[in-house]
Every structure is written in C-alpha cells, then in structure tokens.
C-alpha cells in the first residue's frame, strides 16, 4: 500500500515525453521554498494499492509514446522505496518507462534497489555547499552527493535539477561548487535549471503556516541566463525550465 498525495496526467515537466506523475506523501527535507508543504508529513495522503497505479499507467500508456511513462515524485518517493519496488518491476514488465524524482537524501537497501530499477533518476541537488544546503533544507547534503556518486558508479542515467533561489543558491560560488563537484560525471544526461517561484504560497496560507521566503523575489531573465552560462562551463546540456 502506497500513500499518494495526488496525480498529474499528461505531465511534460517531470522527465521525458508525456508522463503520469504520481506525487507520493512524506519528505525528509524541509526546504524553505517547498511548493508542496502538504506532502511533507508521512502520515498524510491516500492509501492506494499499487495495482490501482498500474491500472492507471496501462490506461495512459497509448499516450506515452516512445519517450513517456510514469514519474514518481513527492514529497520524497524514496520514503516509500520498499512499497515502490514491486510496482516499478510491474511497470517495467509492461514496457513502461519509469522516472524517480528524488532529493537523494534517503539511503537504505530498498532505496539502492529502487535506484537500480528506475530507467531515469531526476536528482534534485538543492545546494552543493554543505553549510548553505543546511540553511536551505535543514539537512546535510552528504547523502545526496553520495547518491549521485552511486548512480555514476553503477552506470545509471540521471538528470540534475537545480532550483535557482535568490540569496540561497544563485551566487557564482554556489553554481561553480555544483559544477566542480559533479561536472565530470558521464551519467548526467542533462542539467535542468529551475527558476524559483512562489506558486505554493497559497498552500502555506491554507495550512496556517508562514512562508519562510516571503520577501524573496522570482529570478530575472538575466539571472537565469547568467546561471545557465556558468553551468554550461561544466555540463554538456543545460536546460532552463
């Protein structure tokens, strides 16, 4: 039984092609800019049989084409790694491409097995500088960087995703730290530079919570162009989403 927060059909943002995106409940990070604070608590969501998600994927498979498939996001999907493993095996047996969108911050034998099963991992690296990562997420970035190293060592393709948060992850030294740490990894197929946004602020208001970055403004086009140019010094393919 999986705890599911929500679904997105025909998603085009979380992996290649058209995708069924399954947002799972529970997260170990406390990112200051989290757009989905309602996915954080592990006890939330709707208990869902894996067979139901498999049925949805089968129904939508004709729309996936050659590149699409299913993406498990969150929250943090590795929170439920043991429950996901048989579902991912079943999806792959049906010829359905599987992405895992993860912060890389959970590690145990089930997570290792799950990473080995996924066709593609979307690895969200919040910050490459340890102390600035703690300030932004409340957690250490050592597990995330270890996950990146494991994917590289085991020939598992992955995309890097990096949110450009003004004042928290947009300084030149922040971006160069990411490039210097991961720029030589051959299994990184692309880097997605994600603009900071405030689309989730209304959720904080609905939950009676204070949004921590209320005074932070969204990126200017010039800031995004500058960050992308820096990243291209280290990575072959950089996309601004």
SULTAPE-V514045 format. One record per helix or strand. SS is the DSSP state (~ for helix, > for strand). FROM is the first residue (numbers start at 0). TO is the last residue. If there is no record, write none. Layout:
((SS	FROM	TO) (SS	FROM	TO))
This chain:
((>	1	10) (>	18	23) (~	36	38) (>	45	47) (~	49	63) (>	68	72) (~	76	92) (>	96	101) (~	108	116) (>	119	123) (~	129	136) (~	141	152) (>	157	163) (~	171	181) (>	187	194) (~	200	205) (~	220	230) (>	237	239))
